[in-house]
Amino acid sequence: MLLVALVAGVALGPAPASGGRGGRITTGFERRGGLSWTTAAEERDLLRELIAAAPSPDRVGWEPARVTVTRVGGSARGRDVELITVSGARTVPEPIRVLFVCGQHGDEPAGREACLKLVRDLADDRSAAGRRLLERVTVLVLPTPNPDGLAAGTRATAEGVDLNRDHLAVASPEARAVRRVLRETRPHIVHDLHEFDVPTDASVAPTLYLWPRNLNVDPELRGLAVELARDRIGSALRAAGWASDVYGADPTGRLGGDGDERLLRNAAALDHAVAVLVEVDANPTSALERDDAALLHRRRVGAHLVAARATLRMAAERGEAVTSAIRASRARAEHGPERVYLDGADNLPATWAAPLEPPCAYRLTPAQYATARATLAEHGIRVSPDLRVRTAQPAGVRATLLLDPRARFAIADGTPEPCGEEEA
């Protein structure tokens, strides 16, 4: 389902305590007190109710939130991948578009649950703050990007693909659906929701956050992502009573968090978005949670909601800075990259990742082009009739990452062609 929500304003108002649209619309998770997750059928019913319950403007005296649902792709087993739209009156030329990707791994259901509640709360919110928010921010929500994994309770897709390692090759239908949303909606902010599972004796904070670490990410966008992750999301989680830390800071070394260009937060940032990752501990953090599964589930969902609302607040308050930085990043990318890092991360020594000065083009054989064609098209990478991929194009960084023989995750070993005198 495609849920796109327009949210404008400077603060996210509280959800109404009851009523709203003729009676509180609830998720299956809420009706069962958190004992079990909202089913796929209950998700469909929830969205139908929200769409049907929207009051007309002439009856309420203000522009009500609009909820729309659009299919954006399908899974390997034919289940729909959908996006939801909640929108309000548009009072600014370009609303800030915030994309929530709520469950790339099927065995991490709390993010999806938080997203469904967030959608409902935005649609129900009649406060002045809620209306102002819906005037300036467009919220895009992919509640179930891996529907087969969710149905089976597995991390991977039905084809065994880790979706969060497929945003470069985009080999799976689920990754292609996410890529199309990124390409067609061009979100300003991407918020990726996950859960982690480590031994209960590990000294890891129950909530974690991270920004893009890939060294090819525009420095200004990385700076805004650090602000969002550390200063906004981390601070909001700590204010809500949960310890929070940088993902990958686990002293046991069991947690990752590198510059892998296949990860959504890095891939989205290379698309000129301010991207963040939020991870919530799926294990009990107290004796009470060990004895009460519903309490454990509600804590996981609640932490994700706090983080999501912090992202919306930043979108509303820092929208101009975000828009300006993205515009500048896109302008710098127009003529292709001067250098490309094939490895490394922003927390690793520079000696790990000497930059490559990309060639003017990569020449593909017909067989290589047949292999790479679909992926290049998904990324908007142009290929000339003579099967040359020039690096002097907006997606030049990704062209190099996909086609250079030295790249870690290249899908074809293109032949680098240096610049001729006419191109130098």
TILUMNU-641300 format. One record per residue (C-alpha): residue in three letters; z, x, y. Coordinates in pm, whole numbers, padded with zeros to 5 digits, always signed. Last residue first. Example, Ala and Ser with C-alpha at 12.3 -4.5 7.8 and 13.67 -1.06 7.14 Angstrom:
# TILUMNU-641300
ser+00714+01367-00106 ala+00780+01230-00450 
# end
This chain:
# TILUMNU-641300
ala-02110+03927+01630 glu-02337+03643+01521 glu-02677+03785+01621 glu-02566+04131+01513 gly-02474+04003+01171 cys-02119+03895+01094 pro-01993+03990+00753 glu-02067+03769+00451 pro-01787+03710+00202 thr-01915+03595-00139 gly-01727+03282-00243 asp-01478+03300-00526 ala-01421+02929-00585 ile-01102+02719-00599 ala-00893+02978-00417 phe-00518+02946-00475 arg-00386+03294-00408 ala-00669+03405-00178 arg-00837+03739-00254 pro-01168+03588-00367 asp-01188+03395-00035 leu-01304+03039-00089 leu-01013+02796-00058 leu-00781+02991+00172 thr-01079+03100+00383 ala-01212+02746+00418 arg-00855+02634+00495 val-00836+02870+00788 gly-01185+02776+00908 ala-01104+02404+00929 pro-01193+02386+01300 gln-01517+02582+01247 ala-01611+02947+01288 thr-01537+03030+00923 arg-01893+02950+00823 val-01948+02807+00479 arg-02292+02906+00354 leu-02461+02693+00090 asp-02817+02728+00231 pro-02796+02366+00351 ser-02487+02454+00556 val-02137+02357+00443 arg-01887+02196+00682 ile-01519+02172+00592 gly-01379+01822+00652 his-01086+01885+00420 glu-01190+01613+00174 ala-01548+01743+00194 leu-01443+02094+00094 thr-01252+01954-00204 ala-01547+01744-00321 arg-01796+02031-00294 ala-01590+02304-00459 thr-01713+02286-00818 ala-02072+02190-00733 tyr-02071+02454-00461 gln-01963+02717-00711 ala-02246+02621-00945 pro-02501+02626-00663 thr-02378+02971-00562 leu-02160+02991-00254 arg-02186+03226+00044 tyr-01873+03263+00253 ala-01912+03303+00627 cys-01834+03510+00936 pro-01582+03713+00746 pro-01210+03652+00789 glu-00989+03923+00935 leu-00715+03916+00676 pro-00354+03931+00783 ala-00104+04172+00625 ala+00140+03952+00439 trp+00439+04110+00276 thr+00464+04377+00545 ala+00562+04103+00791 pro+00899+04071+00622 leu+00966+03722+00483 asn+01125+03424+00660 asp+00804+03310+00831 ala+00619+03317+00502 gly+00395+03552+00308 asp+00050+03528+00152 leu-00318+03492+00238 tyr-00262+03519+00612 val-00578+03445+00809 arg-00702+03620+01120 glu-00921+03539+01420 pro-00942+03179+01304 gly-01228+02940+01381 his-01388+02841+01709 glu-01221+02501+01737 ala-00882+02618+01612 arg-00744+02705+01956 ala-00840+02360+02083 arg-00666+02193+01789 ser-00346+02386+01858 ala-00359+02297+02229 arg-00394+01926+02152 ile-00115+01948+01898 ala+00119+02116+02148 ser+00044+01857+02418 thr+00101+01566+02181 val+00433+01709+02062 ala+00554+01779+02415 glu+00458+01430+02529 gly+00620+01267+02229 arg+00953+01440+02275 glu+01181+01138+02323 ala+01001+00880+02110 ala+00898+01119+01834 met+01240+01281+01845 arg+01407+00944+01795 leu+01169+00859+01512 thr+01256+01184+01333 ala+01628+01117+01370 arg+01569+00772+01222 ala+01410+00930+00917 ala+01700+01173+00870 val+01963+00899+00885 leu+01756+00688+00645 his+01728+00976+00399 ala+02106+01020+00401 gly+02157+00649+00340 val+01925+00646+00040 arg+02112+00928-00133 arg+02451+00781-00041 arg+02346+00438-00168 his+02240+00581-00503 leu+02570+00764-00554 leu+02768+00453-00461 ala+02562+00248-00706 ala+02623+00506-00980 asp+03001+00469-00946 asp+03224+00701-01149 arg+03049+01026-01062 glu+03009+00902-00706 leu+03384+00851-00674 ala+03452+01196-00821 ser+03243+01346-00541 thr+02901+01494-00471 pro+02725+01316-00755 asn+02380+01466-00820 ala+02056+01360-00649 asp+02112+01599-00357 val+01888+01501-00065 glu+01583+01702+00049 val+01403+01662+00383 leu+01074+01840+00454 val+00921+01867+00800 ala+00578+01867+00962 val+00466+01879+01326 ala+00096+01818+01272 his-00207+02034+01340 asp-00387+01993+01004 leu-00246+02335+00908 ala+00091+02168+00968 ala+00000+01898+00716 ala-00085+02162+00454 asn+00242+02348+00513 arg+00465+02039+00492 leu+00255+01904+00205 leu+00282+02210-00017 arg-00048+02367-00129 glu-00034+02630+00147 asp+00265+02798-00017 gly+00468+02944+00272 asp+00802+02934+00096 gly+01089+02692+00026 gly+01237+02735-00317 leu+01580+02661-00459 arg+01747+02833-00752 gly+01819+03157-00565 thr+02193+03131-00631 pro+02262+03185-00261 asp+02086+02857-00175 ala+01909+02911+00159 gly+01582+02764+00029 tyr+01617+02438+00218 val+01800+02503+00545 asp+02144+02341+00562 ser+02329+02014+00590 ala+02688+01905+00529 trp+02707+01528+00536 gly+02937+01330+00769 ala+02692+01124+00973 ala+02712+01382+01253 arg+02609+01645+00997 leu+02304+01439+00903 ala+02209+01383+01267 ser+02246+01755+01346 gly+02025+01855+01054 ile+01760+01599+01147 arg+01747+01677+01519 asp+01832+02043+01571 arg+01730+02189+01237 ala+01434+01983+01120 leu+01296+01852+01450 glu+01355+02173+01644 val+01212+02381+01360 ala+00908+02153+01355 leu+00867+02195+01731 gly+00871+02572+01689 arg+00623+02555+01403 leu+00388+02354+01623 glu+00409+02618+01894 pro+00355+02898+01642 asp+00034+02740+01499 val+00065+02749+01121 asn-00119+03039+00956 leu+00209+03208+00861 asn+00305+02930+00621 arg+00675+02848+00667 pro+00635+02482+00759 trp+00978+02331+00847 leu+01279+02277+00623 tyr+01570+02043+00563 leu+01860+02011+00321 thr+02124+01749+00247 pro+02399+01780-00015 ala+02479+02140+00093 val+02453+02385-00198 ser+02742+02576-00353 ala+02634+02530-00714 asp+02900+02375-00942 thr+02712+02047-00970 pro+02413+02222-01122 val+02100+02164-00913 asp+01883+01854-00870 phe+01683+01802-00555 glu+01551+01492-00380 his+01245+01455-00160 leu+01113+01291+00159 asp+00821+01443+00358 his+00813+01370+00734 val+00475+01424+00900 ile+00455+01417+01281 his+00146+01387+01503 pro-00044+01190+01242 arg-00422+01230+01224 thr-00488+00875+01094 glu-00816+00951+00917 arg-00762+01306+00794 leu-00394+01276+00705 val-00445+00939+00537 arg-00747+01077+00355 arg-00546+01375+00233 val-00272+01146+00096 ala-00531+00951-00104 arg-00694+01273-00223 ala-00356+01396-00344 glu-00313+01078-00550 pro-00664+01106-00696 ser-00577+01455-00822 ala-00778+01768-00744 val-00674+01794-00380 ala-00738+02173-00399 leu-00514+02232-00096 his-00266+01944-00108 asp-00209+01976-00482 arg+00127+02149-00523 asn+00329+01855-00389 leu+00149+01625-00631 asp+00275+01819-00932 val-00007+01726-01168 gly+00068+01620-01526 glu-00222+01374-01545 ala+00015+01077-01521 thr+00151+01233-01202 ala+00438+01479-01207 arg+00812+01438-01146 thr+00853+01170-01411 gly+01030+00833-01404 ala+00736+00669-01583 ala+00670+00401-01321 leu+00750+00644-01038 gly+00518+00907-01184 asp+00237+00654-01210 pro+00296+00534-00853 asn+00277+00882-00696 pro+00218+00812-00324 thr+00474+00530-00331 pro+00611+00445+00014 leu+00327+00596+00218 val+00452+00496+00562 leu+00275+00535+00895 val+00489+00477+01202 thr+00313+00445+01537 val+00545+00542+01821 arg+00524+00429+02182 glu+00568+00053+02206 leu+00759+00016+01882 leu+01039+00231+02022 arg+01066+00013+02331 arg+01091-00296+02110 gly+01367-00137+01901 ala+01561-00036+02212 ala+01535-00389+02351 ser+01670-00529+02024 arg+01454-00750+01805 asp+01461-00527+01494 asp+01330-00711+01189 ala+01002-00522+01144 leu+01173-00189+01211 asp+01456-00270+00970 arg+01215-00381+00696 val+01008-00065+00731 leu+01320+00151+00726 lys+01450-00028+00417 leu+01123+00038+00235 cys+01130+00401+00349 ala+01486+00452+00228 glu+01395+00320-00116 arg+01094+00550-00132 gly+01314+00848-00045 ala+01574+00750-00305 pro+01325+00744-00594 glu+01298+01115-00685 asp+01176+01101-01046 gly+00822+01008-00937 his+00774+01317-00724 gln+00561+01258-00415 gly+00806+00992-00306 cys+00830+00885+00056 val+00556+01036+00265 phe+00658+00923+00616 leu+00382+00957+00876 val+00469+00944+01246 arg+00192+00861+01494 ile+00288+00905+01857 pro+00126+00626+02055 glu-00178+00724+02262 pro-00253+00541+02588 val+00101+00398+02626 thr+00213+00033+02640 arg+00114-00090+02294 ala+00308-00398+02187 gly+00455-00349+01843 ser+00341-00209+01513 val+00462-00192+01154 thr+00180-00063+00934 ile+00219+00003+00554 leu+00009+00254+00340 glu-00090+00198-00021 val-00164+00392-00339 asp-00271+00133-00594 arg-00223+00181-00967 gly-00536+00266-01165 arg-00394+00504-01420 ala-00496+00822-01235 ser-00362+00671-00916 gly-00553+00478-00654 gly-00649+00509-00290 val-00582+00393+00064 arg-00491+00027+00004 thr-00379-00133+00329 val-00063-00323+00425 thr+00002-00472+00768 val+00326-00548+00951 arg+00327-00652+01316 ala+00644-00629+01523 pro+00683-00910+01771 glu+00535-00901+02124 trp+00779-01090+02342 gly+00864-01451+02434 val+00961-01557+02082 arg+00732-01854+02025 asp+00433-01733+02229 pro+00439-01396+02051 ser+00395-01548+01702 pro+00675-01483+01454 ala+00622-01235+01167 ala+00761-01393+00849 ala+00439-01382+00647 ile+00389-01008+00686 leu+00754-00930+00611 glu+00757-01164+00313 arg+00440-01012+00171 leu+00592-00666+00213 leu+00907-00760+00026 asp+00711-00931-00252 arg+00500-00620-00310 glu+00810-00400-00320 glu+00976-00644-00558 ala+00680-00614-00795 ala+00697-00233-00780 thr+01068-00246-00856 thr+01344-00174-00604 trp+01589+00075-00754 ser+01897-00005-00954 leu+02274-00037-00897 gly+02234-00010-00520 gly+02414-00335-00439 arg+02180-00537-00658 arg+02037-00733-00365 glu+02007-00411-00167 phe+01797-00234-00432 gly+01577-00542-00472 thr+01502-00514-00101 thr+01624-00770+00149 ile+01475-01012+00399 arg+01752-01153+00617 gly+01692-01512+00717 gly+01469-01696+00962 arg+01282-01396+01093 gly+01607-01224+01183 gly+01923-01347+01017 ser+02185-01085+00951 ala+02327-00759+01081 pro+02017-00674+01279 ala+01908-00314+01231 pro+02039-00083+01497 gly+01804+00035+01772 leu+01587+00340+01733 ala+01584+00525+02061 val+01335+00628+02327 gly+01069+00370+02271 ala+00772+00292+02058 val+00728+00226+01690 leu+00388+00132+01550 ala+00413+00101+01178 val+00135+00176+00932 leu+00212+00059+00583 leu-00068+00127+00347 met+00000+00000+00000 
# end
